Amino acid sequence: MARASTARDLIREIVWRQRRQLAAGVTLLFVDRAAGFVLPLAPKVLVDEVIGKRRADLLPWLAVAIVAAALVQAAVTIALTRVLGLSAERVVLGFRRRVMARVLGLPAADLDGMQSGALVSRVLDDANAMQNVVGFELARWLSNVVTAAVALAALVYLDWRMTLAALAVAAVPGFALDLTHRRMRPLFHERAVLRADLAGRLAQTLSGVRIVRAYTAERRERLAFAKALHRWYRVLASAAERKSRMNAVAVVASACVVGVVVVMGGRAMLDGRMSLGDFASYVAFALMFASPLLDLPDIATRASETLAHLDRLRELSEARPEDPGGGASVGEVRGEIAFERVSFAYEPGRDVLRDVTFTAHAGHTTALVGASGAGKSTVLSLVLRFYAPREGAVRLDGVDVAGLDLRGYRGRLSVVLQDDLLFDASIADNIAYARPRATREEVERAARVAHCDEFTARLPDGLDTRVGERGVKLSGGQRQRVAIARAVLADAPVLLLDEATSSLDAESETLVRSALAALSRGRTVIVIAHRLSTVRAADQIVVLDRGAVVDVGTHDALLGRSARYRELYDAQFGGAPGRESALTESP
């Protein structure tokens, strides 16, 4: 999405892109207004010519002219729908794609601070504002401008003195309308923000409805949602009140214009400076000129709403992308991951990792252990380049990953999380997410390696069974095996495991361990677990404590020399030596 310093810059960009369609639309509007001349001129012909000069022969022609003008205007309306309406839909479609691409390209730090519902609002509601820029709202605005201009030209031609007086009377309400319009824009910005918050709260409540019910929090959630709705309602009510004031001002302005016309026109007829037919046409053109004034409040409201949404789109367009591009291409890799004096903080001054140095050797398993909050998950986030180190470097085969093409680099990684996300699709589709062009045979093979066939064989639709949102129709162990199958299909040289067996029953854990063992062969594996049993057979163990590496070694070596590792071991297993022999081996 192009950078835009203001919402108006964004509008200019859109208008320029759609200039041909807009030019066609403006041309059609001028044709429409030209046809619209017939009706205001009809009274003059009827009074001065047909009645005044008894020209009955003009009546059929007058009727034909009125009907023909109506047909032209009807045809223009249809053409405008095709030219501007479809153009607006294309613009909205394109902007939704661009906004979605921008959202997907945001850094993890930015996404972590946003509600999913708010992002949905950006993609759907804010992008929909584009329709007002190039769609019927723009046509409506242009139509009013053209109508007012045509009517004004006719009024000046018929009696310029009366026209100047009417404009002077209308100027004061016009300034009031402009002032009210400027004050409405912040209200619509606030309304957009509150609506996004509502969407976020609703999405959060629905996704966590089991927890809500488990803790009997339905009433609490209803009250919280009602409170948010009330804040939104107050803003809507305030906007509606200001719009009603604008409507009142517009009605008064129109009445004042008509009043001036009646008084001055009446005097002009009495003085013989204007015929009855001219006055009738003047009144018709005056009403034609006043009509856009009555439409101004609604147009101003829509304009304020559109600008508020465009402001939010501008904020999104100015966010720095996660991947600025220009990184070096990534070819075949051995898969060695090295941390060199890495420090990192989510918030300034509060380091989560401090001077972390270790190497995960290619083709070997490196386990990260430590208490909760030691920084294990942050290490994986840095490997995945969700965040960048504050100091130091993460290297792949000796090359700083910050200088590599992000897409190509992540293509060399596969991930299995403790509660891996599954999409509301079939099991096969979830597995194929890692490689969409994989054949059915490849998907089935990955499913067998991950022992998914142990449960898919019992499902009516097998691999084609839909799993529900976030995989709710599957058990925890089944979800993990699908995630492992996805990683098998990815066939990446580096595998990241985040506490992959920490909350499973014994049978599921056995199957998951077996699947992980098959997945890990020949790959660089970095595995995280609170349970030391899952890392006992790792080639090396990195012990983290409060964001720092306190020791690196094998399980047996660390038991003998690392006090911190011994503390973790004793806390988990009570220090009973007999328990150690019962540990199952990890990948």
N, C-alpha and C positions, 0 to 999 in steps of 0.2 A: 504494500500500500504506500502511495506517495506520501512524503512528509508534507504536513500542512500546518502553517503557523496559526491560522485561524479557521473557524468554520467556513467563513466566506471564501477562503482560499480553496477549501475542499469543494465548495459549490462551483467555483470557477473551473476547477479541474473537470468536474462532472459535466458542466455545461459545454466546455470545449470538446470533450469526448463525444458528446451527443449533438454537436452543432448542426449537422445536416438534418437530423430529425427535428430539432428545435426550429431551424429555419423553415422547414416544411410546415411545421405547426403554426408558426407566426404567419406564414403566407395564407394558410387556410383560415386563420382568425381574421385576417384583413378581408378575405372573401366573405366570411360570415358577417362582418360588420358592414361591409358594402351592401349586402343583401338586407341587413337590418335597417338601412336608410329608408327602405320603402314604407315601413309602417309609420314612422313619425311624419313622413311627407304626405301620407295619404289624407290626413285631415285638411291640409292646405288645398290639395287638388279637389277634394270633396266640397269644401266650403266656397273657395274662390272660383273654381272652374265649373264644377257640376251644378252647384246651387246658384252661385252668383251669376254665372253666364249661361245657365241652363243648358249645359253640355251633357245631355243624357248619354250621348254616344261614348263618353269616356268611362262610364260605369263598368262595362265588361272588361275593358283594358285595365282598369284599376283593380278589379277582382283578380284578373289573371296575374297582375304584377304582385299582389299580396300572396297568392298561392305559390307562384314561382319562387318568390323570396323565401317562403317557408320551406319549400322543397330543397332549395340550395342550402339553407341552414341545417336541415336534417341530414343532407349528404355530407356536409362539413363535419357535423357531430360524429357520424360514423367514421369518416376519414381520420378525425382527430383521435378517436379511440384506437385505431390501428397504428397511427404514427406515434402518438405520445404514450398511449396506454401500454402497448407492447414494448416500446422502448424503455418505459419505466420498469417493467417487469424484468427486462434484460439487465438493466442497471442494478436492480436489487439483487438479482441472482448472482451477478458478478461480484458485487460488494460483499455478499454473504460468503462467497468463496474466499475473497481476499481477507475478510475479517477472520474467518476460520483459520486460514493459513497463518495470519498474524498471531492468533491465539496459540496455535500449535508451535509457533516459533518463539514464544516468550520464554525468557529464562525461568528456571525452576523457582528462583527466589520470588519472582513476580507472581507466578501461578500459585505458589504456596500462600500468598496473601489475598487470594481472590476466592470467592465462593463459586462453586460450579453453576449455581443458578444465575449469578450475576453475569457470568461469561455467556450463558445461554441467552440472556437478555441482550448482551452486546451483539451476538451473532444474528438474532432474530429481530428484536425491536429496533435497535439503533440502525442497523443496516436498512431496515424498512423505511427509515426516514428519507432514503435516497429517492423513494417513489414520489415524495412531495416535490423534490427538486426538478425532476424531469417528467413527472406524470401529470395527472389531472389538476393537482394543486397549482402547478406552474401554468398549465393551460388556463386555469380559472383566473390566476393573477394577470396573465397576459391579456386574457379576454376583457377583464375589467379595465386594464390600462388602455387597450385599443378602443373599447366602448366609450370610456371617458374622453379620450382624445378626439374621436369622431364626433361625439355629441358636442364637445366644447367648440370644435371648429364650426359646426353648424350654428351653434348659439352665437358665436362671435359674428358670423356672417349675417344672421338675422337681426341682431341688435347688440353691438359690442358694449354699449353703456350699461345696459341691463345685466349683461354677462359679467362685467367687471364688478358690479355691485354684489351680485350673487356670490362670486368667488371671495370677495372680501368678507362677507358674512360667514362663509363656510371655513375660512382660514382658522379662526379661533378654535372651533371644535376639532379641526384637523390636528392642531398642535396638542390638544388634550389626548387625542387618540394615539399619537406617536409616543407621548410620555407614558401612557398606560401600557402600550406594547412593550416598551423597553423594560418596564418593571415586571412583566410577565415572564420574560425569558429565564431568570433565575428560578422561578417557581417550577417551570417545566424541567429544568435541569434537576432540581430536587425531586420532582416526581419520578423522573427516570431512575435516579439513584435508589429511591425508596421501592420502586417496582422491582428493581434488580435484587434488592435485599429480600423482598417478599418471595421472589422466585427461589433465591438461595435457601431461605428458611424452609420453604415448602419442600424443596428437593432433599434437604438434609433430614427433615422429619420423616418423609416417605422412605428414604433409603435406610433409615434407622428405626423403622416402625416396630421391629421386634424388640429392640431395647426399650422403646417408649412403652410398649405394652408390658414388658417384663417388669419394669419399675413403676407400673401404674401411673405413668406421667402424661396420660392423655389430656387431663384437665389443664395441666401446666402448659402443655404445648398449644392447646386451644387458646388459652389466655394470652400467651406470648404472640401467637399469630394474630389474634384480635387486636392486640396493642399495636402491632406493626401495621395492620390494616387501618386502624384509627389514625395513625400518623399520616398514612397515604391519603386517607379521606380528607383530613384537614387541608392538605396541600391542594387536592382537587377542588374542595369547596372554595378555597381562596382564589384559585384560578377562575372558577366559574363566576365568582362575585365580580372579579375585575372584568371578565368578559361581558357580564351584564351591564356594567358601567359603560363599557365601550359601545354596546348596543344602544344604550340610552343616548349617549352623545351623538351617535350616528343618526338616530331617528330625529333628534333635535336639529342637527345640522341640515338634514334633508328638508325638514319642515321649514326651517329658516330660508333655505334656498327657494322653495316653492312660494313662501310668503312674499319674498322680494319680487319674484317673477309675476305674481298676481297683481301686486300693487303697481309696479312699474309698467307691466304690460297693459294693465287696465288704463292707466294714464296715456300710454302711447296710442291706444285705440281711440280714446276719447279725443286726443289731439290730432288724430288722423295720420299719425306717423306709422301705424301698423294696421294691416288688415286683420279681419277675424281669422282668416285662414292662416296667415303668418303667425298669429298669436297661438292658434291651436297647434301648429307645428312646433312653435317655440316651447310650449308646455310639454309636448311629447318628447322633445329633445332634452328638456330640463329633467323630466322624469328618467330619461335614459341616462343622463349624467349622474342623477342622484342614486340610481340603482347600485353602482359600484361602492358608493359611500356606505350604503346599508350592508354591503357584503364585507366591508373592511374589517369589522371586529373578528369575524370568523377567519378571514385570511390572516390577520395579524396573530390570532391564536395559533393557527397551524404553523405560521412562520416561526413563532417563538418556540413551539414544540420541536419543529424540525431543527432549528439552530441548537437547541439543547442536546438533541441526539447527536448532531454533527460534532458538537464540542466533545462528547464522550468518544466518538470515533477518532477525533483528532488526537485525544490523549492516548488512545490505543496505538494510533499510527506512529506516534513519536516515541513509543517505548522501544528500547534497544533490543534487537533480536538476539536470540541465544547464539545463533551461528551467523557471524557477519560475512561468511564466505571467504574464499581465497586461500583455504587451507591446502596443504600438500596432500596429494592423493595417497591412498593406503593400498599397498600391494599385498603380497603374501607375507604373513608374519609368523614368527615362532611363538609369540604369545607371552613374552616375559614382561611383567608389570613391575615397575620400580617406583617407590616413593623416595624422593630425595629432599630431606629437611623441609617437609611440608607442614605449614601452619595454616589454619583456616578458622574463620569465625562467621557464624550466621549474623551476628550483630557486632558492630565495632566495639573493640575492647573486651570481648568475651570469647576468647579462643576455645574452640571445641577440640581442635587438634593442635599439638605444639611440637614442632621439630620432629615429625614422624619420618623415620627412615627404615625401609625394609625392601626386600626384593622377593616377588613371587616368581620363582623360576619356571621357565617354560616346561610344560608337560608334568608338572608336580602340583601337589595340593598344599596350599597355605591356609591355615586356620587362624581366624582372629577371635580371641577370647578376651573377656573382660566383663566387669559388672555393667549393669544398665547405665547408659550415659557415658561410657568410656570412649565412645567415638567410632564404634565398629560400623554402624550403618553409614556414618559420614564418610568413612573410607570408601565404601562402595559407591556412594554418590559422587565422590571425586573421580573414581575410576570411570564411571559412566558419563562424566563431564556434565552432570546436572549443575554442579557448582565448580568454580575455579579456585585453586589455592590462593591464599593471601600471600604466602611466601613459599618458595621451593617449587618443585615440579613433579608431575606424575609422568612417567615415561613408558612407552611401549617399544620394546626392543631397542632401548637407548634413545628414542626420539621423544621429545616433549609432546605430549598429546595435544597441548593447546595449539600447536601449529599444524595439526592434521585436519583434513576434511572431516567435519563432525559426522556426517552421514556414513562415510566410508569407515571411520573409526568404530562407530557403534555397531556397524555391520560385522565387526570381528568379535563382538561380545554377545553372550546370551545370559539371561537372568532367570533365576527361580526364586521367588519370594515366599515367605512363610504363608501369607494370605494372598496369593497371586490373583490378579484380576482376570475374571473371565467375562466375555461379552455376551449379551443376550442373543446368542446364535447357537448353531449346532456344535457338538463336540468336535467334529471334523473341521468346522470353520475356525474354531478357537485354536486348534493345533496348527492349521494352515496359516494363521495370522503371522507366524514367523517367516513364512515363505509362500506368499499367495499363489505363485505359479507351480507349486508342488503338485505332483500327480496324486491321484487317489491312492495308488499303491504306496507311495512314499509316506503319505499321511497314515495309512494303516500300519506300515512298518514302525513308524515313530510311536504309534499308540501301543504296539506290542512291546517295544523296548521299554516303555514306561509302565507296562502292566495295566494299561487302560482296558485291555480286552477282558481283564478279570471282572469288570463290572458292566462294560458296554454290551457284553454277550447276554446279560439279563434284561437289558432295556429293549422295549418294543421296536424302537427305530435305530438301535445300535449307535454307531458314530454320528448318525443324523439326528439324534435326540437334542432338542434345544435345552439349554442349561438354565435359562432364566437370567434376570438381571444380576450381575456379579456372581453368577454361578450358584444361585441359591437352591437350585434343585439337586445339587450334588453335595456329598459330604465333604468335610475338610480334606480327607485323604484322597478322595476322588478328584477334587479340584487341583491338588498338588500334582497328582499324576498327569492330569491334562497339561498343567504348566510344564512339567518335565518333558512330556511328549513334544510340546512346542519348542523347547530348547533343543531336543534331539533333532527335530526337523531343521532348526536354524543351523546346526552343524558348525558353530563358531569355535575358534581355537581357544577362546577365553570364556570360562564359565564362572558366574558369580552366584553364590548361594547365600540367601539371607535367612538364617534360622529355619531351614527347610523341613526339619522334623521335630520341632520343639513342642508341638501341641497335638500329637496324634496318638491314637490307641496303638497297642502293641502290634496288631495285625497290619494296620495301615502303615505303621512305621517300618515294618519289615519289608513290605512291598515298595515303599518309597525309597528305602535305603538301597534295595536291589536295583531299582530304576536309576538312582543317582550313581551307583557304582558303574553301571553300563554307560551312562552319559559321560562320566568323568574320565574314562580311559583315553589317554593320549592328549588330554587337554590341560591347560593351565587353569587350576581351580582355586578360587578364593572363597572360603566358606566361613560364615558367621554362625555361632551358636552359643546360647547361654549354657547348654548342657555339654560338659566336657566329654561325655561319651561319644558325641558325634564327631569329635576331632581327634580321638585317640590315635588313629592310624594315619594322621596327616604327615606329610614329609617334613613340614615345619609348622610351628605354632608361634604366632605373634601375640604377645601378652600386652594388652592396652590397659592403662590405668589413668583416668582423668585426662584423656587426650594425648597421652605420651606412651611411647613404646618402652616398656620396662625390661623386656627380655624376649629373645627369639631362640627357639630350639625345638627338639622333639619332646614328646610327652614324657618319656622316661627321664631325659636329661633335665627338663624343667622341674619335675617332681623333686629331683635331688638338689637343685640349686636356686630355684626361684621361689622366694617367700610368697610373692603375690599369687603365683600359679598354685602353690600349695594351699593358700587360703581359699581360692576358688574351688579347688578340688575337694578340700575338707567340707566346705559349705554345701557342696552338691552331694557328696558321697559319705560324709561323716568320717572320713579318714580311715575307713575300714579296708585293709588291704585285700580282703577276700572279695570285696565288691568289684575291684578293678578287673579281675579275671572274667567277670560276667559281662563286661562291656562288649557291645557289638561294634564291629568295625565300621568306620565311615568310609566314604569313597576316597 
